[in-house]
């Protein structure tokens, strides 16, 4: 595979560069949007397709399971088989799955569509992010491009809730899936005209040698990730102490341990172990896991609070997040400037501390609350910190990564997002549900019992976000330099062995 040469002038300053960045950010928007866009539509979906309470969660969780489970494989395939090729394959699958889900006539069809959507996203996201990091390698271009991607990840996750509510109220829940179709068409058109193939070689005997592909690693890694995310999203339903939960998580641990053993011994590993020796990369990914556990859960419980306690309609609950998305955009823009001056570490740590304060503020929401006095101030503070964290983590997670492993590094940070979201919901939903049930057994009114359960979950969310700030102290303090400009760092070579830069 031929990596693009190091740029010596700003590509982002050109009209084509701006168009390429807008195109790649559209991919990020599409992928992250569908993590949350169905949330507010769930009651309408349940009524229309006669979902059971137990199966309804899979409309949301099915996407997360396959997205998180296949990310490592998707990222490595992008490096080996071509990033544009995998981006277009994933987008086509994502669009077809969205169409199938929107046309679903029963619960099984919709869940199947969401599972296929997640697989498509797992192929799209790392391919697009690695295209971004290898295309924009010149100085401040890299910071601005990664800042835009990080901002889009935060904005789209929040905007998904807002759009889901408005679309469901004005059209129907089916349009939260149909809305993906024109975006997919635009992405496919953009990929064919704007994306440069990272591996132009064809498949087959004269192209990629499939005999060297780490098939055992692909099965073990993908199986382990699927079981891990599946176990986490099922834990709140079946219980952490249930035999099924313990068995699934133990199986995930066993498969991932075998995966690590296989990768250490393989001549052509799917995930070269040496990538984790890049200074600061594991810390950036761990920051994303723990921070996202807090952030994603906070939005989940606040949405339930607005609808089940304050009585907000789906549209009103969705519109409540519009100022949040706007503040994330503002913070991300400011963060992009700060990175070039102070580096990523102060931005991540400061942003996480601010966001933890906002979530702690929200952990005191009253039963008879009001949006502007009890929710809006805390949401704005949290959003300001969230914007900084997203931009800083995305940039730090790419620091020191050579272009040939850009897809793998991109899949790791995206997998950290999905695992963190599943982990947070698994832990905090169990806490909130348990405490609410205890209070209701003591004859406390349901609105008060629900709110008190949310208090505990949000308090734990703020603690997790604060812990992410501590972990971020070990992340790279890069100002956005590409790997080839950084010297003295041990990185993974294309054959999985260790090489020294500089």
VEXDREN-2710 file (C-alpha; in Angstrom, 1 decimal):
% VEXDREN-2710
k/r/px/py/pz
1/UNK/0.0/0.0/0.0
2/UNK/1.3/3.4/-0.9
3/UNK/0.8/6.1/1.7
4/UNK/0.2/9.7/0.6
5/UNK/3.3/11.9/0.8
6/UNK/3.7/14.4/3.6
7/UNK/2.1/17.6/2.5
8/UNK/4.2/20.8/2.4
9/UNK/1.4/23.3/1.8
10/UNK/-2.2/23.7/3.0
11/UNK/-4.6/21.5/1.1
12/UNK/-7.4/22.7/3.4
13/UNK/-6.9/26.3/2.1
14/UNK/-8.0/25.1/-1.4
15/UNK/-11.6/24.9/-2.5
16/UNK/-11.2/21.1/-3.1
17/UNK/-9.7/20.7/0.3
18/UNK/-12.8/22.3/1.9
19/UNK/-15.0/20.1/-0.2
20/UNK/-13.2/17.0/0.9
21/UNK/-13.4/17.9/4.6
22/UNK/-17.2/18.7/4.3
23/UNK/-17.7/15.3/2.6
24/UNK/-15.8/13.4/5.3
25/UNK/-17.7/15.2/8.0
26/UNK/-20.9/14.2/6.4
27/UNK/-19.9/10.6/6.9
28/UNK/-19.2/11.3/10.6
29/UNK/-22.5/13.0/10.9
30/UNK/-24.4/10.0/9.4
31/UNK/-22.6/7.4/11.5
32/UNK/-23.0/9.1/14.9
33/UNK/-26.5/10.4/14.2
34/UNK/-27.9/6.9/14.0
35/UNK/-26.6/6.1/17.4
36/UNK/-29.2/8.4/19.0
37/UNK/-31.8/9.4/16.4
38/UNK/-34.2/6.6/17.2
39/UNK/-34.2/7.3/21.0
40/UNK/-37.2/9.6/21.1
41/UNK/-39.0/7.6/18.4
42/UNK/-39.0/4.4/20.5
43/UNK/-42.6/4.8/22.0
44/UNK/-44.0/5.3/18.5
45/UNK/-42.1/2.4/17.1
46/UNK/-43.3/0.2/20.0
47/UNK/-47.0/1.1/19.3
48/UNK/-46.7/0.7/15.5
49/UNK/-44.8/-2.6/15.3
50/UNK/-46.1/-4.1/18.6
51/UNK/-42.7/-4.5/20.2
52/UNK/-42.4/-6.2/23.6
53/UNK/-40.7/-4.2/26.3
54/UNK/-37.8/-6.6/26.3
55/UNK/-37.2/-6.4/22.5
56/UNK/-37.6/-2.7/22.1
57/UNK/-34.1/-1.9/23.5
58/UNK/-32.7/-3.7/20.4
59/UNK/-33.8/-1.0/18.1
60/UNK/-31.2/1.1/19.9
61/UNK/-28.8/-1.5/21.0
62/UNK/-28.7/-3.6/17.8
63/UNK/-26.9/-0.7/16.0
64/UNK/-24.4/-0.3/18.9
65/UNK/-23.6/-4.0/19.0
66/UNK/-22.7/-4.5/15.4
67/UNK/-21.1/-1.0/15.1
68/UNK/-18.8/-1.6/18.1
69/UNK/-18.3/-5.3/17.3
70/UNK/-17.0/-4.9/13.7
71/UNK/-15.0/-1.7/14.1
72/UNK/-11.6/-3.3/14.5
73/UNK/-12.2/-5.5/11.4
74/UNK/-13.5/-2.6/9.5
75/UNK/-10.6/-0.4/10.3
76/UNK/-8.0/-2.9/9.3
77/UNK/-9.8/-3.8/6.1
78/UNK/-9.7/-0.2/5.2
79/UNK/-5.9/-0.2/5.6
80/UNK/-5.4/-3.4/3.7
81/UNK/-8.1/-3.3/0.9
82/UNK/-8.4/0.4/0.4
83/UNK/-10.2/3.2/2.3
84/UNK/-12.4/4.6/-0.4
85/UNK/-13.4/1.0/-1.3
86/UNK/-14.5/0.2/2.2
87/UNK/-16.2/3.6/2.6
88/UNK/-18.3/3.0/-0.4
89/UNK/-19.1/-0.6/0.6
90/UNK/-20.1/0.4/4.1
91/UNK/-22.2/3.4/2.8
92/UNK/-24.1/1.2/0.3
93/UNK/-24.9/-1.3/3.0
94/UNK/-25.9/1.4/5.4
95/UNK/-28.3/2.9/2.9
96/UNK/-29.9/-0.4/2.0
97/UNK/-30.3/-1.2/5.7
98/UNK/-31.9/2.1/6.4
99/UNK/-34.4/1.5/3.6
100/UNK/-35.2/-2.0/4.9
101/UNK/-35.6/-0.7/8.5
102/UNK/-37.9/2.2/7.4
103/UNK/-40.1/-0.2/5.4
104/UNK/-40.2/-2.8/8.3
105/UNK/-43.6/-4.4/9.0
106/UNK/-42.6/-6.2/12.1
107/UNK/-40.1/-6.0/15.0
108/UNK/-37.7/-8.6/13.5
109/UNK/-37.3/-6.7/10.2
110/UNK/-36.5/-3.4/12.0
111/UNK/-34.0/-5.0/14.4
112/UNK/-32.4/-6.8/11.4
113/UNK/-32.1/-3.4/9.6
114/UNK/-30.5/-1.8/12.6
115/UNK/-28.0/-4.6/12.9
116/UNK/-27.0/-4.2/9.3
117/UNK/-26.8/-0.4/9.7
118/UNK/-24.3/-1.0/12.5
119/UNK/-22.2/-3.2/10.2
120/UNK/-22.2/-0.6/7.5
121/UNK/-21.2/2.1/9.9
122/UNK/-18.3/-0.1/11.2
123/UNK/-16.9/-0.1/7.6
124/UNK/-17.6/3.6/6.9
125/UNK/-16.4/5.4/10.0
126/UNK/-12.7/4.1/10.3
127/UNK/-12.3/4.4/6.5
128/UNK/-13.5/8.0/6.5
129/UNK/-11.4/9.1/9.6
130/UNK/-8.3/7.5/8.2
131/UNK/-8.9/9.2/4.9
132/UNK/-9.1/12.5/6.8
133/UNK/-5.9/12.0/8.8
134/UNK/-3.9/10.9/5.7
135/UNK/-5.3/13.6/3.5
136/UNK/-4.9/16.6/5.8
137/UNK/-1.3/16.0/7.1
138/UNK/0.0/19.6/6.8
139/UNK/0.5/21.5/10.1
140/UNK/-2.7/23.2/11.1
141/UNK/-4.7/21.4/8.5
142/UNK/-4.6/18.3/10.6
143/UNK/-5.8/20.1/13.7
144/UNK/-8.6/21.8/11.9
145/UNK/-9.7/18.6/10.2
146/UNK/-9.6/16.5/13.3
147/UNK/-11.4/19.3/15.2
148/UNK/-14.2/19.3/12.6
149/UNK/-14.5/15.5/12.9
150/UNK/-14.6/15.6/16.7
151/UNK/-17.1/18.4/16.6
152/UNK/-19.3/16.5/14.2
153/UNK/-19.2/13.4/16.4
154/UNK/-20.4/15.4/19.4
155/UNK/-23.0/17.5/17.5
156/UNK/-24.5/14.6/15.5
157/UNK/-24.9/12.5/18.6
158/UNK/-26.9/15.3/20.2
159/UNK/-28.6/16.4/17.1
160/UNK/-29.9/12.9/16.6
161/UNK/-32.1/13.3/19.7
162/UNK/-33.4/16.6/18.4
163/UNK/-34.0/15.5/14.8
164/UNK/-35.6/12.2/16.0
165/UNK/-38.2/14.1/18.1
166/UNK/-39.0/16.6/15.4
167/UNK/-39.2/14.0/12.5
168/UNK/-41.3/11.6/14.6
169/UNK/-43.8/14.3/15.6
170/UNK/-44.1/15.9/12.1
171/UNK/-43.8/12.9/9.8
172/UNK/-43.4/9.4/11.4
173/UNK/-40.8/7.3/13.0
174/UNK/-40.0/5.6/9.6
175/UNK/-38.5/8.9/8.4
176/UNK/-35.8/8.8/11.1
177/UNK/-34.4/6.0/8.9
178/UNK/-35.5/7.2/5.5
179/UNK/-33.6/10.5/6.1
180/UNK/-30.4/8.6/5.8
181/UNK/-31.0/7.7/2.1
182/UNK/-30.2/11.1/0.4
183/UNK/-27.1/11.5/2.7
184/UNK/-25.9/8.0/1.6
185/UNK/-26.4/8.9/-2.1
186/UNK/-24.4/12.1/-1.5
187/UNK/-21.6/10.3/0.3
188/UNK/-21.3/7.7/-2.5
189/UNK/-21.2/10.5/-5.1
190/UNK/-18.6/12.3/-3.0
191/UNK/-16.5/9.3/-2.5
192/UNK/-16.3/8.5/-6.2
193/UNK/-15.2/12.1/-7.0
194/UNK/-13.3/13.3/-4.0
195/UNK/-11.7/10.4/-2.2
196/UNK/-8.3/9.1/-3.4
197/UNK/-7.9/5.3/-3.0
198/UNK/-5.3/4.4/-0.5
199/UNK/-4.7/1.0/-2.0
200/UNK/-5.5/1.1/-5.7
201/UNK/-4.5/-2.5/-6.3
202/UNK/-7.3/-4.9/-7.3
203/UNK/-8.3/-8.0/-5.4
204/UNK/-7.1/-11.4/-6.4
205/UNK/-3.8/-13.0/-7.4
206/UNK/-2.2/-9.8/-8.7
207/UNK/-3.6/-7.6/-6.0
208/UNK/-4.1/-8.2/-2.2
209/UNK/-2.8/-11.5/-1.1
210/UNK/-5.7/-13.0/1.0
211/UNK/-3.5/-15.9/2.1
212/UNK/-1.6/-13.4/4.4
213/UNK/-4.8/-12.1/6.0
214/UNK/-5.2/-12.9/9.8
215/UNK/-8.4/-14.9/9.6
216/UNK/-8.1/-16.3/13.2
217/UNK/-7.6/-12.8/14.5
218/UNK/-10.6/-11.5/12.5
219/UNK/-12.8/-14.2/14.0
220/UNK/-11.5/-13.9/17.6
221/UNK/-11.4/-10.1/17.6
222/UNK/-14.8/-9.5/16.1
223/UNK/-16.4/-12.3/18.1
224/UNK/-14.9/-10.9/21.3
225/UNK/-16.0/-7.4/20.6
226/UNK/-19.5/-8.5/19.6
227/UNK/-19.9/-10.5/22.8
228/UNK/-18.5/-7.7/24.9
229/UNK/-20.9/-5.1/23.6
230/UNK/-23.8/-7.5/23.6
231/UNK/-23.2/-8.5/27.2
232/UNK/-23.0/-4.8/28.3
233/UNK/-26.2/-3.8/26.6
234/UNK/-28.1/-6.8/28.0
235/UNK/-26.8/-6.4/31.5
236/UNK/-29.4/-3.8/32.6
237/UNK/-32.2/-6.2/31.4
238/UNK/-30.9/-9.5/32.7
239/UNK/-29.0/-8.3/35.7
240/UNK/-25.3/-8.1/36.3
241/UNK/-25.4/-11.2/38.5
242/UNK/-27.4/-13.3/36.1
243/UNK/-25.8/-16.4/34.7
244/UNK/-26.4/-15.3/31.1
245/UNK/-24.6/-12.0/31.7
246/UNK/-21.7/-13.5/33.4
247/UNK/-21.4/-16.2/30.8
248/UNK/-21.4/-13.8/27.9
249/UNK/-18.9/-11.4/29.5
250/UNK/-16.7/-14.3/30.4
251/UNK/-16.9/-15.6/26.8
252/UNK/-15.9/-12.1/25.6
253/UNK/-12.9/-12.0/27.9
254/UNK/-11.8/-15.4/26.8
255/UNK/-12.1/-14.6/23.1
256/UNK/-10.3/-11.2/23.5
257/UNK/-7.5/-12.9/25.5
258/UNK/-7.1/-15.5/22.7
259/UNK/-7.2/-12.6/20.2
260/UNK/-4.3/-10.8/22.0
261/UNK/-2.3/-14.1/22.1
262/UNK/-2.9/-14.6/18.4
263/UNK/-1.9/-11.1/17.5
264/UNK/1.3/-11.3/19.5
265/UNK/2.3/-14.5/17.5
266/UNK/0.9/-13.8/14.1
267/UNK/3.3/-12.7/11.3
268/UNK/0.5/-10.5/9.8
269/UNK/-1.7/-9.5/12.7
270/UNK/-5.0/-7.9/12.2
271/UNK/-4.1/-5.5/15.1
272/UNK/-0.4/-5.1/15.4
273/UNK/0.3/-5.1/19.1
274/UNK/3.0/-2.5/18.6
275/UNK/0.4/0.1/17.9
276/UNK/-0.4/0.2/21.6
277/UNK/3.3/1.2/22.2
278/UNK/2.7/4.6/20.6
279/UNK/3.0/7.0/23.4
280/UNK/-0.4/8.3/24.6
281/UNK/-2.6/6.3/22.3
282/UNK/-3.9/3.8/24.9
283/UNK/-4.6/6.7/27.3
284/UNK/-6.6/8.6/24.6
285/UNK/-8.7/5.5/23.8
286/UNK/-9.3/4.8/27.6
287/UNK/-10.3/8.5/28.1
288/UNK/-12.9/8.0/25.3
289/UNK/-14.3/4.9/26.9
290/UNK/-14.7/6.3/30.4
291/UNK/-15.7/9.8/29.3
292/UNK/-18.3/8.5/26.8
293/UNK/-19.7/6.2/29.5
294/UNK/-20.6/9.4/31.4
295/UNK/-21.6/11.6/28.5
296/UNK/-23.9/9.1/26.7
297/UNK/-25.6/8.0/29.9
298/UNK/-26.3/11.6/30.9
299/UNK/-28.1/12.3/27.7
300/UNK/-30.1/9.1/28.0
301/UNK/-31.3/9.8/31.6
302/UNK/-32.1/13.4/30.9
303/UNK/-34.2/12.4/27.9
304/UNK/-36.1/10.0/30.1
305/UNK/-36.5/12.7/32.8
306/UNK/-37.9/15.2/30.3
307/UNK/-40.5/12.7/28.9
308/UNK/-41.4/10.6/31.9
309/UNK/-41.2/13.2/34.7
310/UNK/-41.7/16.6/33.1
311/UNK/-44.1/15.3/30.4
312/UNK/-42.3/16.7/27.4
313/UNK/-43.5/15.5/24.0
314/UNK/-40.9/13.8/21.7
315/UNK/-40.5/17.0/19.7
316/UNK/-40.1/19.2/22.7
317/UNK/-37.6/16.8/24.3
318/UNK/-35.6/16.8/21.0
319/UNK/-35.6/20.6/20.7
320/UNK/-34.3/20.9/24.2
321/UNK/-30.9/19.7/22.9
322/UNK/-30.6/22.3/20.1
323/UNK/-28.7/24.7/22.4
324/UNK/-26.5/21.8/23.5
325/UNK/-25.4/21.0/19.9
326/UNK/-24.7/24.7/19.3
327/UNK/-22.5/25.0/22.4
328/UNK/-20.6/21.9/21.4
329/UNK/-19.9/23.5/18.0
330/UNK/-18.7/26.7/19.7
331/UNK/-16.4/24.8/22.1
332/UNK/-15.0/22.6/19.3
333/UNK/-14.1/25.7/17.3
334/UNK/-12.4/27.2/20.3
335/UNK/-10.7/23.9/21.0
336/UNK/-9.2/23.7/17.5
337/UNK/-7.5/27.0/18.1
338/UNK/-6.3/26.1/21.6
339/UNK/-4.7/22.8/20.4
340/UNK/-2.2/24.6/18.2
341/UNK/-1.2/26.8/21.2
342/UNK/-1.4/24.5/24.3
343/UNK/-1.8/21.0/22.9
344/UNK/-4.4/18.3/23.4
345/UNK/-3.9/17.3/27.0
346/UNK/-4.9/20.6/28.6
347/UNK/-8.0/20.8/26.3
348/UNK/-9.1/17.2/27.2
349/UNK/-8.5/17.6/31.0
350/UNK/-10.1/21.0/31.2
351/UNK/-13.0/20.1/29.1
352/UNK/-13.7/16.9/31.1
353/UNK/-13.5/18.8/34.4
354/UNK/-16.0/21.5/33.1
355/UNK/-18.3/18.8/31.7
356/UNK/-18.2/16.8/35.0
357/UNK/-19.3/20.0/36.8
358/UNK/-22.2/20.4/34.4
359/UNK/-23.4/16.8/34.9
360/UNK/-23.0/17.2/38.7
361/UNK/-25.2/20.2/38.5
362/UNK/-27.8/18.2/36.5
363/UNK/-27.7/15.5/39.1
364/UNK/-29.8/17.8/41.3
365/UNK/-32.8/18.0/38.9
366/UNK/-36.1/18.4/40.9
367/UNK/-39.3/16.5/40.3
368/UNK/-41.2/19.6/39.5
369/UNK/-38.4/21.0/37.3
370/UNK/-38.3/23.7/34.6
371/UNK/-36.2/23.5/31.5
372/UNK/-34.7/27.0/31.6
373/UNK/-33.8/27.0/35.3
374/UNK/-33.1/23.4/36.1
375/UNK/-31.8/21.9/32.8
376/UNK/-30.5/24.6/30.5
377/UNK/-27.6/25.9/32.7
378/UNK/-26.2/22.5/33.4
379/UNK/-26.6/21.3/29.8
380/UNK/-24.7/24.3/28.4
381/UNK/-21.9/23.8/30.9
382/UNK/-21.7/20.1/30.0
383/UNK/-21.8/20.9/26.3
384/UNK/-19.0/23.4/26.5
385/UNK/-16.7/20.8/28.1
386/UNK/-17.9/18.0/25.8
387/UNK/-16.9/20.0/22.7
388/UNK/-13.3/20.3/24.0
389/UNK/-13.1/16.6/25.0
390/UNK/-14.3/15.4/21.6
391/UNK/-11.8/17.5/19.6
392/UNK/-8.9/16.8/21.9
393/UNK/-9.4/13.1/22.2
394/UNK/-9.8/12.6/18.4
395/UNK/-6.6/14.5/17.8
396/UNK/-4.6/12.8/20.6
397/UNK/-5.7/9.3/19.4
398/UNK/-4.1/10.0/16.0
399/UNK/-0.8/11.4/17.3
400/UNK/2.2/9.4/16.2
401/UNK/0.2/7.0/14.1
402/UNK/1.9/6.2/10.7
403/UNK/-0.5/6.6/7.7
404/UNK/-0.4/2.8/7.0
405/UNK/-2.1/2.2/10.3
406/UNK/-4.5/5.2/10.2
407/UNK/-7.6/2.9/9.7
408/UNK/-6.7/0.8/12.7
409/UNK/-6.2/3.8/14.9
410/UNK/-9.5/5.3/13.7
411/UNK/-11.3/2.1/14.4
412/UNK/-9.9/2.0/18.0
413/UNK/-11.1/5.4/18.9
414/UNK/-14.5/4.8/17.3
415/UNK/-14.7/1.4/19.1
416/UNK/-13.9/3.2/22.4
417/UNK/-16.9/5.5/21.7
418/UNK/-19.3/2.6/21.3
419/UNK/-17.9/0.4/24.2
420/UNK/-18.0/3.5/26.5
421/UNK/-21.7/4.2/25.6
422/UNK/-22.7/0.5/26.2
423/UNK/-20.6/0.4/29.4
424/UNK/-22.2/3.5/30.8
425/UNK/-25.7/2.5/30.1
426/UNK/-25.1/-1.0/31.5
427/UNK/-23.8/0.3/34.8
428/UNK/-25.9/3.4/35.4
429/UNK/-29.2/2.0/34.1
430/UNK/-28.8/-0.8/36.7
431/UNK/-28.2/1.7/39.4
432/UNK/-31.1/4.0/38.5
433/UNK/-33.5/1.1/38.0
434/UNK/-32.6/-0.6/41.3
435/UNK/-33.0/2.6/43.3
436/UNK/-36.2/3.5/41.7
437/UNK/-37.6/0.0/42.4
438/UNK/-36.6/0.3/46.0
439/UNK/-38.4/3.6/46.4
440/UNK/-41.5/2.4/44.6
441/UNK/-41.6/-0.6/46.9
442/UNK/-41.6/1.9/49.8
443/UNK/-44.6/3.6/48.2
444/UNK/-42.8/6.6/46.9
445/UNK/-44.7/8.2/44.0
446/UNK/-43.3/7.2/40.6
447/UNK/-42.1/10.6/39.4
448/UNK/-40.2/11.1/42.6
449/UNK/-38.8/7.6/42.5
450/UNK/-37.7/8.0/38.9
451/UNK/-36.0/11.4/39.6
452/UNK/-34.2/10.0/42.5
453/UNK/-32.9/7.1/40.4
454/UNK/-31.7/9.6/37.8
455/UNK/-29.9/11.6/40.5
456/UNK/-27.8/8.6/41.4
457/UNK/-27.1/7.7/37.7
458/UNK/-26.1/11.3/36.9
459/UNK/-23.9/11.6/39.9
460/UNK/-22.0/8.5/38.8
461/UNK/-21.8/9.9/35.3
462/UNK/-20.1/13.0/36.6
463/UNK/-17.6/10.9/38.5
464/UNK/-16.8/8.9/35.4
465/UNK/-16.2/12.1/33.4
466/UNK/-13.9/13.4/36.1
467/UNK/-12.0/10.0/36.0
468/UNK/-11.6/10.5/32.3
469/UNK/-9.8/13.8/33.0
470/UNK/-7.4/12.0/35.2
471/UNK/-6.7/9.3/32.6
472/UNK/-6.2/12.1/30.0
473/UNK/-3.1/13.2/31.9
474/UNK/-1.4/10.3/30.2
475/UNK/-2.6/11.1/26.7
476/UNK/-0.3/12.7/24.1
477/UNK/0.0/16.4/24.3
478/UNK/0.2/16.9/20.5
479/UNK/-0.5/20.1/18.6
480/UNK/-1.6/18.1/15.7
481/UNK/1.6/17.0/14.0
482/UNK/1.4/14.0/11.7
483/UNK/3.3/10.8/12.6
484/UNK/6.1/11.5/10.0
485/UNK/6.9/14.8/11.7
486/UNK/7.3/13.2/15.1
487/UNK/10.7/11.7/16.0
488/UNK/11.9/9.3/18.6
489/UNK/8.5/7.5/18.9
490/UNK/8.2/3.7/18.6
491/UNK/5.5/2.8/16.1
492/UNK/4.2/-0.3/14.4
493/UNK/5.5/-1.1/10.9
494/UNK/3.3/-2.5/8.2
495/UNK/4.4/-6.0/9.0
496/UNK/3.4/-5.7/12.7
497/UNK/7.0/-5.4/13.9
498/UNK/8.4/-2.5/15.8
499/UNK/10.1/0.4/14.1
500/UNK/11.7/3.6/15.3
501/UNK/10.8/7.0/13.7
502/UNK/13.7/9.4/13.7
END
